[in-house]
Amino acid sequence: MQIIRFPVAIFSCFILFAQLARAADLSIKPGDRVVRVQVTSELQLKQLEGLDLDVWSHDLHVGPIDVHVSESELAEVTRLGMPFEVLIPDLKALYDAERQRRLLRGAGPFDDYLPLADMVSFINGLAAARPDLCEVIDIGNSVQGRDIWVLHITGPNGPGVPPSGERAGVFYHGLQHCREWITGPVVLYLANYLVNNYDSDPCVKELVDRTDFYLAPCVNPDGYEYTWTTQRLWRKNRRLNGDGSFGVDLNRNWGYQWGFDNSGSSPTPSSDLYRGPFAFSEPETQALRDFVLAHPNIRAYMDYHSYSQLILWPWGYTSAVTPHQAVFDSVGQRMRELILAVHGQNYVAGPINTTIYPANGGSADWVYGGNANLILAYSIELRDTGTYGFVLPAEQIIPTCQENLPAILHLSRWASAGLLLEPDGEVPGSVQAGQPVELLVTISPLQEAYVPGSGLCYYRFGASGAFGSIPLAPVSGNLYSATLPAPPCGSPVEYYFSAAGDGGHVVQSPCDAPAHVYETLAIESSVAYETTFEPSIGWTVGDVGDNATTGIWGAMDPQATAAQPGDDHTPGGGLICFVTDGRAGSSVGTYDVDGGKTTLKSPLLDLSDMDDPVIGYWRWYSNNQGAAPGADVFVVDISSNGGANWVNAETVGPSGTGTTGGWLYHEFRVLDYVSLSSQVQVRFVASDLGEGSIVEAALDDFSVRDMGCTCPTVPGDLDGDGFVTGLDIGGFVSVLMTAPYYHPCADIVGPRNLLIVDLDDLAALVDVLLAG
């Protein structure tokens, strides 16, 4: 008998394929779609409920409702006369692609979704690697006896710091609704960030040393395991109900205003919103409740969910606001700003009841309303807004984690800091030389009140020397300002802030200043050309090879879709921008770029007499929608000869930052790409070269600024006497060898004003001296 031997790797793959085949979710069939139905009356709502559909929205109400439908169910919706928009045209294809990816897992823990056992292994691995920072806690068991794990992260005990357990605590968890797979990685990403940056980032170390982080990636382990083995879109736990149905909605089972009404939760066991027979009837919610009660140091809480891109806080059971609405709103809006700044994704912020739906028996309501201590309790609905819903592609795990990290760090600082001290807006890349510089900063009282007059701005011009200080002057509310003296052109401006709380907490920004400081550059800047496209004089659409059939560039007021903006960028009432056909149409892909490329070109720009021009613009680009996301790029080219030859100045995509929509600013230095001339031109190319992708682009607020520093006498005259002599050599060597490393009269080699003094300039100085 011949024995056939399979290589181990091939046999393992065979077993994995077999496991995946057995684990196929038979509730997702060919022809299934996800549609957004517009329910216009209570009668239609009852008719829709009567169809017993798989509802993806968080609640049933008059208005838009996302539902998973088969071909026959969609025919019933159509027969009832309910208009709908198709969000996912082929759910089975999306689901099959997700299952196939499990065979080709990437090397990193965030390249794909992790099954339950791998999640547990991940947090155990962090604890094993850093036992000085981490411990894994078993807080209870599920209906089927699975452990619910919490990873506790905090700094070591030591002199001068409260011991662990007495520090401010924060409790963040995911996967209370088990089909919302993206929520687990977001919690794990935070844990990984804190542990792996503790030794290298002083701000992370300071935060971890004063905070007890309690992180639970999966609080519904039975349900999550079931989504991997049997039914991908399962939501509840796995309680066997008395009528033969399974599952309690854990996020309707908490004890504050449990069962307040039947619209914010359901008494019907077969419903996805079933609240259970009584409050805290489930071992999962009991374990979470008992953990919170056992840790009175907890001050902030986050229950991650998906999808809809929302930042939510109590109340859910009523439309009334809480007594702490101003605090919830302030922290929530700041989290929204921080998320928006990473990838341009907008998350709407507001109370649960009035922002998304009525919900009673929810976790945030109980954590805030059911405890004597103030706990700022939030729930964030992560990506997306319906294009993929619960089946969010793995390519969006890291971007989702990245954009939510600054927000959760902000909430953690709120919980554990006396004051929060932050620059107001982005640190400027440059400031105007020769003019006083106003710097704005916010001082937010958290656990302590701000001591008036204690706020200071420390500054210096150059990269060495002592810092001077200026008191922070109140502007309005929590906003303060410092006005620095006029800096010389070409000088680095370094600064940081400090303030004190009435409990003795002194906070600095950056947190480890003066080891790290904010830095900008003093430079002369003048606007040579700018346009808000109202009107769009001189700009043209079309180029050789353009072949897009829809989504052609046009100057218009855009209409919002999941892929394009609903407004231009210009502040203060602007309407018009260039956009790849700004009409919304009947679906996200009606007027997107299809069939090829479309080009937008600037007028010819005369930059021949400028010193060091910089081109800046606000752009919007989205290619992450549709059945084949991430297949295209957005290209920005520049020419110095009227379009005869082009050089690429920026390419966005096919994935990563800037590919998921949102207005983002970009600028580039012209001399890095082409020489200066009177025939400079810029073009913006949006293309759809892949099958099934949704591509939208927009452009607004285009400008050309001339940057530089003018020598007040002649190049090479370092002592200011109007002549280049041997007396200037010492001054030149000082600029070349010491801070601030720049002087406009030492920048001799043309084109001038590049803010660089180097050996080429020294050679030019020698030539001038030898020439007499």
ZIQUILIN-V287504 format. One record per run of one state. SS is the DSSP state (h for helix, s for strand, l for the rest). FROM is the first residue (numbers start at 1). LEN is the number of residues. Records with the same first field share a line. If there is no record, write none. Layout:
SS = FROM-LEN ; FROM-LEN
This chain:
l = 1-7 ; 23-10 ; 40-2 ; 51-3 ; 56-7 ; 70-1 ; 80-4 ; 89-2 ; 105-11 ; 130-4 ; 142-5 ; 154-14 ; 174-8 ; 198-4 ; 217-4 ; 230-10 ; 241-5 ; 247-3 ; 253-13 ; 267-7 ; 275-8 ; 295-3 ; 307-3 ; 314-11 ; 344-4 ; 356-7 ; 370-6 ; 383-12 ; 417-2 ; 424-6 ; 433-4 ; 446-4 ; 451-5 ; 462-6 ; 472-1 ; 477-2 ; 485-7 ; 502-4 ; 510-8 ; 532-8 ; 542-8 ; 551-2 ; 557-20 ; 581-13 ; 595-2 ; 602-3 ; 606-7 ; 627-6 ; 640-7 ; 654-6 ; 661-3 ; 673-7 ; 688-5 ; 709-19 ; 738-6 ; 747-12 ; 772-1
h = 8-15 ; 42-9 ; 71-9 ; 91-14 ; 116-14 ; 182-16 ; 202-9 ; 221-9 ; 250-3 ; 283-12 ; 325-19 ; 352-4 ; 363-7 ; 395-22 ; 670-3 ; 728-10 ; 744-3 ; 759-13
s = 33-7 ; 54-2 ; 63-7 ; 84-5 ; 134-8 ; 147-7 ; 168-6 ; 211-6 ; 240-1 ; 246-1 ; 266-1 ; 274-1 ; 298-9 ; 310-4 ; 348-4 ; 376-7 ; 419-5 ; 430-3 ; 437-9 ; 450-1 ; 456-6 ; 468-4 ; 473-4 ; 479-6 ; 492-10 ; 506-4 ; 518-14 ; 540-2 ; 550-1 ; 553-4 ; 577-4 ; 594-1 ; 597-5 ; 605-1 ; 613-14 ; 633-7 ; 647-7 ; 660-1 ; 664-6 ; 680-8 ; 693-16
